[in-house]
């Protein structure tokens, strides 16, 4: 669980850095953000949110069917 929290924290930091940088720093921040998604942390975070979305859909369907 701590890995998911740390991955989310890294995503927020990289995104903020990308949004508030300009010029050459923005290109570097974009490269860092792309690298984050292709590494283990990004894949783990993507898998977690994907599983949470699928689970949420099943829960909503289950609640609405009662």
N, C-alpha and C positions, 0 to 999 in steps of 0.2 A: 504494500500500500504506500509505503514511503517513496518507492520508486515512481509511482504514478504522480504523487504530489510534487516531487522534484522535477519530473518531466514537464508537468503543467507550469511550474514556476519558470523553468528554462524557456518554455514557449512564450510565456508572457514577457519575459525579459528581452528575448530576441525580437519579438513583435514590436515592443515599445522602442527598442533601439532602431529598428527599421523605419518606423513611422516618423521618428524625430531626427533622422539624419539626412544629410544632403550630399550630393556629389559622389566622390570616391568612397566616403564612409557608407553611403547608402548601398552602393554596389557590394561592399564587403559585408554589410548587415544582411543583404538579400542572399548572398552566398552562404552565410552562416545559417540562415533560416532554412534554406534548401538542404543544407548538410544535416541539420537537426532532423528533418522529416525522413531522411534516408538512413539515419543511424538507428540503433536499437531503441533509444529513448522515444523517438518519434513514432516508430512502429508500435511500441508498447502502448503509447498514449492513443494512437489511432485504433488499435485493437480494443482498448478499454472503452472508448467512446462508442465504437461500433457495437460492442456487446451490450453496453448500457442502453443504446437506442433500440436494439432488437428486443431486449428484455422489457423495456418500457412499452413498446408496442404490444407485446404479449399481455402485459399487465392491464393496459387500457382495454384491450379486446376482452379480457377475462372479466373486468369490472363492468363493462357495458353489456355483456351477455347475460348478466344476472338480473 
